Protein backbone atom coordinates (compact mmCIF):
# COMPACT_ATOMS: atom_id res chain seq x y z
CA UNK A 1 0.00 0.00 0.00
CA UNK A 2 2.89 2.38 0.80
CA UNK A 3 4.31 1.88 -2.70
CA UNK A 4 0.91 2.25 -4.36
CA UNK A 5 0.23 5.56 -2.62
CA UNK A 6 3.77 6.73 -3.34
CA UNK A 7 3.38 6.05 -7.06
CA UNK A 8 0.03 7.87 -7.08
CA UNK A 9 1.49 10.97 -5.38
CA UNK A 10 4.95 11.01 -6.97
CA UNK A 11 5.51 13.52 -9.77
CA UNK A 12 6.01 10.96 -12.49
CA UNK A 13 8.02 11.43 -15.67
CA UNK A 14 6.30 14.58 -16.96
CA UNK A 15 4.96 16.60 -14.02
CA UNK A 16 3.27 19.96 -14.25
CA UNK A 17 5.86 22.74 -13.91
CA UNK A 18 3.50 24.57 -11.55
CA UNK A 19 3.20 21.50 -9.30
CA UNK A 20 6.99 21.08 -9.29
CA UNK A 21 7.48 24.75 -8.37
CA UNK A 22 4.92 24.46 -5.57
CA UNK A 23 6.52 21.27 -4.23
CA UNK A 24 9.98 22.83 -4.34
CA UNK A 25 8.67 25.89 -2.50
CA UNK A 26 7.23 23.78 0.32
CA UNK A 27 10.19 21.40 0.50
CA UNK A 28 13.07 23.85 0.14
CA UNK A 29 11.89 27.34 1.12
CA UNK A 30 9.17 26.96 3.76
CA UNK A 31 11.73 25.60 6.28
CA UNK A 32 13.78 28.79 5.79
CA UNK A 33 10.64 30.89 6.26
CA UNK A 34 10.02 28.99 9.51
CA UNK A 35 13.55 29.76 10.71
CA UNK A 36 13.04 33.44 9.89
CA UNK A 37 9.73 33.43 11.78
CA UNK A 38 11.49 31.89 14.80
CA UNK A 39 14.24 34.49 14.77
CA UNK A 40 11.81 37.41 14.51
CA UNK A 41 9.42 35.91 17.07
CA UNK A 42 12.25 35.24 19.51
CA UNK A 43 13.66 38.73 19.15
CA UNK A 44 10.41 40.68 19.18
CA UNK A 45 7.89 38.34 20.78
CA UNK A 46 6.95 38.27 24.42
CA UNK A 47 8.31 36.06 27.14
CA UNK A 48 5.54 33.47 26.66
CA UNK A 49 6.23 33.17 22.92
CA UNK A 50 9.96 32.79 23.56
CA UNK A 51 9.22 30.01 26.04
CA UNK A 52 6.95 28.28 23.50
CA UNK A 53 9.79 28.50 20.98
CA UNK A 54 12.16 27.03 23.57
CA UNK A 55 9.79 24.10 24.14
CA UNK A 56 9.62 23.66 20.37
CA UNK A 57 13.42 23.64 20.16
CA UNK A 58 13.70 21.03 22.91
CA UNK A 59 11.05 18.87 21.22
CA UNK A 60 12.82 19.22 17.86
CA UNK A 61 16.12 18.21 19.46
CA UNK A 62 14.59 15.13 21.09
CA UNK A 63 12.80 14.21 17.85
CA UNK A 64 16.03 14.62 15.87
CA UNK A 65 17.72 12.15 18.22
CA UNK A 66 14.80 9.72 17.84
CA UNK A 67 14.95 10.12 14.05
CA UNK A 68 18.70 9.48 14.02
CA UNK A 69 18.30 6.34 16.14
CA UNK A 70 15.56 5.03 13.87
CA UNK A 71 17.64 5.78 10.78
CA UNK A 72 20.69 4.14 12.30
CA UNK A 73 19.06 0.99 13.66
CA UNK A 74 16.09 0.53 11.31
CA UNK A 75 17.33 2.08 8.07
CA UNK A 76 14.73 2.50 5.33
CA UNK A 77 16.15 3.56 1.96
CA UNK A 78 14.71 6.53 0.12
CA UNK A 79 12.61 5.82 -2.97
CA UNK A 80 15.31 7.00 -5.39
CA UNK A 81 17.85 4.67 -3.77
CA UNK A 82 15.54 1.79 -4.66
CA UNK A 83 14.94 3.26 -8.15
CA UNK A 84 11.27 3.79 -7.35
CA UNK A 85 9.38 6.72 -8.87
CA UNK A 86 10.98 9.93 -10.04
CA UNK A 87 13.21 12.08 -7.83
CA UNK A 88 13.05 15.74 -8.78
CA UNK A 89 15.41 17.00 -6.11
CA UNK A 90 18.89 15.74 -5.31
CA UNK A 91 19.33 14.45 -1.80
CA UNK A 92 21.75 12.36 0.24
CA UNK A 93 20.86 8.71 0.39
CA UNK A 94 20.41 8.76 4.16
CA UNK A 95 17.42 7.19 5.92
CA UNK A 96 14.00 7.87 4.50
CA UNK A 97 12.03 7.17 7.69
CA UNK A 98 10.87 9.49 9.18
CA UNK A 99 10.70 12.69 7.13
CA UNK A 100 12.53 15.25 9.24
CA UNK A 101 11.08 18.18 7.28
CA UNK A 102 7.55 17.03 8.07
CA UNK A 103 8.39 16.02 11.63
CA UNK A 104 9.79 19.44 12.53
CA UNK A 105 6.78 21.27 11.08
CA UNK A 106 4.45 18.95 13.02
CA UNK A 107 6.39 19.78 16.17
CA UNK A 108 5.76 23.47 15.58
CA UNK A 109 2.09 22.83 14.84
CA UNK A 110 1.56 20.66 17.91
CA UNK A 111 3.44 22.93 20.30
CA UNK A 112 1.66 26.07 19.14
CA UNK A 113 -1.73 24.35 19.24
CA UNK A 114 -0.98 23.13 22.79
CA UNK A 115 -0.16 26.73 23.67
CA UNK A 116 -3.63 27.68 22.38
CA UNK A 117 -2.16 29.74 19.54
CA UNK A 118 -4.71 28.28 17.16
CA UNK A 119 -4.19 30.45 14.08
CA UNK A 120 -0.44 29.93 13.81
CA UNK A 121 -0.82 26.31 14.94
CA UNK A 122 -3.33 25.70 12.17
CA UNK A 123 -1.04 27.40 9.65
CA UNK A 124 1.85 25.17 10.76
CA UNK A 125 -0.46 22.13 10.48
CA UNK A 126 -1.37 23.01 6.90
CA UNK A 127 2.28 23.63 6.08
CA UNK A 128 3.19 20.23 7.59
CA UNK A 129 0.71 18.55 5.26
CA UNK A 130 2.03 20.51 2.28
CA UNK A 131 5.63 19.67 3.13
CA UNK A 132 4.71 16.01 3.54
CA UNK A 133 3.03 15.99 0.13
CA UNK A 134 5.99 17.78 -1.46
CA UNK A 135 8.51 15.27 -0.09
CA UNK A 136 6.56 12.38 -1.66
CA UNK A 137 5.84 14.29 -4.87
CA UNK A 138 9.54 15.09 -5.29
CA UNK A 139 10.45 11.42 -4.77
CA UNK A 140 12.34 11.86 -1.49
CA UNK A 141 10.02 9.97 0.88
CA UNK A 142 7.40 7.27 0.98
CA UNK A 143 3.99 8.09 2.49
CA UNK A 144 4.83 5.94 5.54
CA UNK A 145 7.78 8.26 6.20
CA UNK A 146 5.34 11.17 6.37
CA UNK A 147 2.89 9.34 8.63
CA UNK A 148 5.76 8.27 10.90
CA UNK A 149 6.99 11.87 11.04
CA UNK A 150 3.54 13.08 12.08
CA UNK A 151 3.28 10.46 14.84
CA UNK A 152 6.80 11.02 16.17
CA UNK A 153 6.45 14.81 15.99
CA UNK A 154 3.16 14.81 17.85
CA UNK A 155 4.23 12.34 20.54
CA UNK A 156 7.54 14.07 21.24
CA UNK A 157 5.88 17.50 21.28
CA UNK A 158 3.20 16.37 23.71
CA UNK A 159 5.73 14.68 26.02
CA UNK A 160 8.06 17.69 26.06
CA UNK A 161 5.07 19.99 26.56
CA UNK A 162 3.87 17.96 29.56
CA UNK A 163 7.37 17.88 31.06
CA UNK A 164 8.21 21.57 30.63
CA UNK A 165 5.04 23.61 30.36
CA UNK A 166 3.37 22.87 33.73
CA UNK A 167 6.38 24.31 35.54
CA UNK A 168 5.76 27.79 34.18
CA UNK A 169 3.48 30.57 35.42
CA UNK A 170 2.08 30.71 31.86
CA UNK A 171 0.28 27.39 32.41
CA UNK A 172 -1.86 28.92 35.17
CA UNK A 173 -3.82 31.08 32.76
Residue pairs with C-beta under 8 A, 6 or more apart in sequence:
2 142
2 143
2 144
3 84
3 142
5 136
5 143
6 79
6 84
6 85
6 136
6 142
6 143
7 84
7 85
9 133
9 136
9 137
9 143
10 79
10 85
10 86
10 136
10 137
10 139
11 19
11 20
11 23
11 85
11 86
11 88
11 137
11 138
11 139
12 85
12 86
13 86
15 86
15 88
15 137
19 137
20 88
22 134
23 88
23 133
23 134
23 137
23 138
24 88
24 89
24 134
24 138
25 134
26 127
26 130
26 131
26 133
26 134
27 89
27 101
27 131
27 134
27 135
27 138
27 140
28 89
30 105
30 127
30 130
30 131
31 101
31 104
31 105
31 131
34 104
34 105
34 108
34 127
38 53
41 49
41 50
41 53
42 49
42 50
42 53
45 53
48 115
48 170
51 168
51 170
52 111
52 112
52 115
52 117
55 111
55 160
55 161
55 164
55 165
56 107
56 108
56 111
56 112
56 157
58 160
58 164
59 107
59 110
59 111
59 153
59 156
59 157
59 159
59 160
59 161
60 104
60 107
62 156
62 159
62 160
63 103
63 104
63 107
63 152
63 153
63 156
63 157
64 100
66 152
66 156
67 95
67 98
67 100
67 103
67 152
70 95
70 97
70 98
71 94
71 95
71 97
72 95
74 97
75 95
76 95
76 96
76 97
76 142
76 145
77 93
77 95
77 96
78 87
78 91
78 93
78 94
78 95
78 96
78 140
78 141
79 85
79 87
79 96
79 139
79 140
79 141
79 142
80 87
80 91
80 93
80 139
80 140
81 93
81 96
84 139
85 139
86 139
87 138
87 139
87 140
88 137
88 138
88 139
89 138
89 139
89 140
91 140
96 140
96 141
96 142
96 145
97 142
97 144
97 145
97 148
98 145
98 146
98 148
98 149
98 152
99 131
99 132
99 135
99 140
99 141
99 145
99 146
99 148
99 149
100 149
101 131
101 135
101 149
102 128
102 131
102 132
102 135
102 141
102 145
102 146
102 149
102 150
102 153
103 149
103 150
103 152
103 153
104 153
105 124
105 127
105 128
105 131
105 153
106 125
106 128
106 149
106 150
106 153
106 154
106 157
107 153
107 156
107 157
108 124
108 128
109 121
109 122
109 124
109 125
109 127
109 128
109 153
110 121
110 153
110 154
110 157
110 158
110 161
111 121
111 157
111 160
111 161
112 120
112 121
112 124
113 121
113 122
113 125
114 157
114 158
114 161
114 165
115 121
115 165
128 150
128 153
132 141
132 146
132 149
132 150
133 146
135 141
135 145
135 146
136 142
136 143
136 146
165 171
